Amino acid sequence: MPHCVILYTPNLEAKAEVGALCRKLADAMLTIRDEAGKQVFPTGGTRVLAYPAAHYAVADGKDDYGFMYLNIRMGAGRSQAVQQCAGDTLLQVVKDHVAPWFDSELVGITLQIDESPGQVYDGKHSTLHPLFNR
């Protein structure tokens, strides 16, 4: 279930190296552990997807402002400490990734973690989970 979806303004494409950011985020997700030392994000279910916004308007439009929104979705039941650790860890990955150009750009970055309690349907069909659950 752990999905990270990145939506970004296309004016960041040249400098953001979004594909590399996706890999860094996925790798970081796999390192996060709960209080008992158990992996929080299952390897076979971890996905990071990125999409440039086809249309966008940022701030007052007087400059070519950039924006990156990251939404991490995790299953219910993790403690607040684990959620905070995941958010802090993943935001640091993003901050480190954009550091070479961040101070010279007009850009906003938001990372949010959502929990999915009360799902009415959560169907899965995968050959990935069995590969990593051996």
N, C-alpha and C positions, 0 to 999 in steps of 0.2 A: 503493500500500500504506500510506502513512503515515496511521494512524488514531489519534485521541486520543479515548478514551472517558472520560467523567466520570460518576462515580457519587457522589451526594450525598444527605445526609439532607434530607428535605422541610422541616425546620424552618429551613433556610437559604434556601428559595425566595424569600421576600419581600425579603431584603436582598442576595442573591448576584447577581442579574441574570445568570442563567446563560446566557441567549441572547447577551447582549453579551460575556460571557467566551468563549463558543464562537467568535465572530467574531474577537476579539482573538487568541486562540490560533492560529486558522487563519492570520490575517494574519502573525503572528510566525513560524509554521512556514515560510511562503513566503519569509522573509528569510534563513533560515539557509543558509550556504554551507560547502562543504568547503574543504580546503586549496588546491585548485586554483581556487576561486571558483565552482564548480558548485553549483547549487541542490540542497540535500539532499532536500527533500520536493517531489516533482513536483506542480505546481499541480493537474493533473487528478485526482490521486489523494488529495489532502489532504482529510480528513474529520474533523470534530470533532462528537461526539455526546454528549449529556448525558441522564442518567436519574435521577430521584429514586428512592430506595430505597423500595419498598412497605412493607417491614418493616425495622426496625433496632434494634440495641442498642449503645450506645456507653458505654464505660468502666463505671462502677459504677451508672449509671442514676439517680443521685440528683439529677440536673439534666437539663435538655433540651440535652445536648451535641450539637454538630454535627460533621459529618465530610464531607470531600470527598476523593475518591480519583481521581486522573487517571492513566490508563495510556496511554502513547504507544507505538505499535508501529511499528517501522521495519524495513525489509529489511536483511538481513545485508550486511556488507562495509564499513560506515563505521568510521573509525578511532575509537579511544577519545577522542581530542581532539574529534572532531566530535560524538560521543555526549554528552560532557561539556558542550560548548557548547550543544547542543540542550536538554539538561536545565536548565542554568543559565538560558538565555534564556526557556524556557517557564515555569519556576518563578518567575522575576522578573515575567513577565506576570501570573501568578496573584496574587503578592504585591501588586503594584501595584493590581490589580483589587479585592482584598478589603481593602486598607489602610483605607478609610474606616470600616469596622466591625469589623475583626479584633480590635483590642485591647479592645473592649467585649463580645466574645462568647467563649464556651467552645467552641472549635472546633479540630479538627486537620485538617491538609491534607497529603496525601502525593502526590507525583508520581513515577512510575516509568517508565522507558523499557525496553521489551523488544525484543529483536532476534528475528527469525524465521528462524534457521538451520535447515536440514534440513527445510523444509516438504515434505510429501508431496504436496500439491496446492495450486496457487495459480492458480485459474481467474479470468479477468477478462473482462468484456464491458462495454464503455463507449464512449459517444460523447464523454466528457469529455476523455480523454487526447488524442485527435486535435485537439480544439479548441485546446489549449494547446501542442501540439507542432509548430506550424506554423513 
